[in-house]
Amino acid sequence: MMVTIKKKLVVRNKQGLHARPAALFVQIANKFDSEVTVVKDDLEVNGKSIMGILTLAAEKDSSITIIATGKDAHQALLELEKIVTVEETEQKHKAQSAPPGHRAQVKHTSEGKAKRCSS
């Protein structure tokens, strides 16, 4: 059964829906079969597109509306709401990606490209 759920939210994340929070939003939206649309002011974008979400320029304390349509719309909206309404995106993932005392360094190659290496 197709269901459409629409919810207006205030962005509480201190970064707004930029960079990491936007990527996380899109990653979660893509876990669901439902279509996800995000509206801010007069702009309506695909909630499964990183470029779309970034185009919104949704800063902290701005209002957005999330519209989910599909059989898992309710669950999609619940999870996406968490990303928008938390004050800070977890930074633990970055800290846990390398073993303790093992830092990643970036070296620049002669072509000017950055290369990640471990020390």
C-alpha positions in Angstrom: 0.0 0.0 0.0 1.4 3.4 -1.0 1.4 5.9 1.8 2.5 9.6 1.7 3.8 11.2 4.9 4.7 14.8 5.1 6.4 16.5 8.1 7.7 20.0 8.6 10.9 20.1 10.7 13.4 22.7 12.0 17.0 21.8 11.3 18.7 21.6 14.7 22.1 20.2 13.5 24.7 22.9 14.1 26.1 22.2 10.7 22.7 22.4 9.0 22.2 19.9 6.2 25.7 20.4 4.8 28.7 18.1 4.3 28.5 15.1 6.7 24.9 15.5 7.8 23.8 15.8 4.2 25.7 12.7 3.3 24.2 10.8 6.2 20.7 12.0 5.3 21.1 10.7 1.7 22.6 7.4 2.8 19.7 6.8 5.1 17.1 7.9 2.5 18.6 5.4 0.0 18.0 2.5 2.5 14.3 2.8 1.8 12.1 2.0 -1.2 10.0 5.1 -0.6 10.5 8.3 -2.7 11.9 11.0 -0.5 11.4 14.7 -1.3 12.7 17.6 0.7 11.3 21.1 0.4 12.8 24.4 1.7 11.1 27.7 0.8 10.2 27.2 -2.9 12.8 24.6 -3.7 11.9 20.9 -3.9 14.7 18.3 -4.3 15.2 14.6 -4.3 16.1 13.5 -0.8 18.2 10.7 -2.2 20.5 13.0 -4.1 23.5 14.6 -2.3 23.5 17.5 -4.8 19.9 18.1 -4.2 20.2 18.2 -0.4 23.3 20.5 -0.7 21.3 22.8 -3.1 18.8 23.5 -0.3 21.5 25.3 1.8 19.5 24.4 4.9 21.3 26.0 7.8 20.7 25.5 11.5 17.2 26.7 12.5 15.9 26.7 9.0 12.6 24.9 8.2 12.3 22.1 5.8 9.5 19.7 4.9 10.3 16.0 4.3 7.8 14.1 2.1 8.1 10.3 1.9 5.9 8.2 -0.4 5.9 4.4 -0.4 5.3 1.3 1.7 8.1 2.2 4.1 7.4 5.9 4.2 6.7 6.0 7.9 10.0 4.3 8.9 12.0 6.5 6.4 10.6 9.7 7.9 11.3 8.6 11.4 15.0 7.9 10.6 15.5 11.0 8.5 13.9 13.1 11.2 16.6 12.0 13.6 19.4 13.4 11.3 17.7 16.7 11.0 16.7 17.3 14.6 19.9 16.2 16.4 22.2 19.1 17.3 25.4 17.4 16.3 26.3 14.6 13.9 28.3 11.9 15.6 32.0 12.3 15.0 32.8 8.9 16.7 32.9 7.2 13.3 36.0 9.2 12.2 37.8 8.6 15.5 37.0 4.8 15.4 38.2 4.3 11.8 41.9 4.0 12.8 43.3 1.9 15.6 44.3 3.9 18.8 47.6 5.7 18.3 47.4 5.0 14.5 46.8 8.3 12.6 46.2 8.6 8.9 48.3 11.2 7.1 47.8 12.8 3.8 50.8 13.1 1.4 50.7 15.0 -1.8 52.0 13.3 -4.9 53.9 15.1 -7.6 50.7 15.3 -9.7 49.2 17.4 -6.9 46.8 14.7 -5.8 46.3 13.9 -2.2 47.1 10.3 -1.2 46.1 8.8 2.1 48.7 6.7 3.9 49.1 5.3 7.4 51.9 5.8 9.9 
